[in-house]
């Protein structure tokens, strides 16, 4: 059983526990997810199964799309609704739609983020949330992320109330903390804030409407249909340049042979996906570091 299972992750469970549950349900050993979702967050969680685990990092790097909600009026320890209140400041003025949209515009593009203390980023070999639980504040590495699109999903023109919530959609690069983005939106509007709801609606080309819940998986298992809903590796790597080869060369590829650089791909920077005559993924190849006329295997999949 090889391919990518698109799971609609439920809220209230870790991504790691989702993988363990999938392993148990499918009675398999090799499975891994392609980008952690916080326990409170639901949505698209692609899980690589069997040989597809070799391409996890290529899928982890894909852009992600989320729909979330910012609440202005108080901040929390975890930057989301599960944390304890840190700072409270009632919203004491109406906020105009144009003001929020201006902030969204300023946050679109490359921005700096400091990972939350309650996150799995490692500092000196220890996860930040371990320091946070011990009450230790440590210096956190600043990272550059890209916000490709940030859209207000609320149709109000004026927002009023002691606390104000509004929904948004964001498409962003790997490594973006959307809860930190919510806090930044609040700061730029002049109020402490947190992310009060979040769902991942897309991971790369995979969307929520393609995903199965655990209940739907169980139904498919009962009907012996689960194998039919696994996304083939070559479909998941559609964005890579493709090099189709004949049966004779395919045998060499399976043994990890170095190949001549195909003319049509000599200007390609990404890894290239080598497929057989049936378009089945066999391997990922890259340019040979010392011999520009050759390509060498990065990972053999077949």
C-alpha angles and dihedrals in degrees: 000000000000130000144065123303114205106215125192094218113215122224117255099046132083122246088240091055089050089057091049090050092049091050090052095046094048094037091231134134103206117069136124137171125238103228131356121257116200114250093253093051123088131193144068113015113166111205119199115218130197113331089003088074086078090069099045094113092052090056095040089064093060121113116263131214123208138179112211146158129236119206117200120202104062141026128217138212092249096037089238137076094276096067133085120262114268105173132008127198118161115228101254100181140042114266118217122224089233090057092056092045090051090054090049090052092051090051095050114103128024113352137170120244133186109211114242118257087240096064139099095247109128124232116183090349095305128103116247093235089059090058090044093053089050090051093245119140114208134181109267126212116249113230132196115230133172125236103200097180135003118184133179109230096189117094098205119119095203127032119205138170140084087276121026127199128189134172127235142177121223133185110195146162128266113287097030115143105215092190089057088049089054090052090049091051088054093047091051089052090049101253139098109254145174138194107262099183138010139178127175107228099179141017110192106310094341117101136193095253089062093055130100126217119224088256091054090048090054090051091050090049091053090053094043089240102120097099089058093061097053111109109234115243092243091056091052091051095046091126093065123089110264128223115191118203138183127252094264093055090041090066090054091049091053087056093050098253123174111243136201113266108259110236094228092056102041092108094048118117101185124077110274124230113231112208134180125237089279091054092249114152112251105165149336114246133191134190113282107254094222104025112052092189091063139063124210132203118266094179131356110219104170 
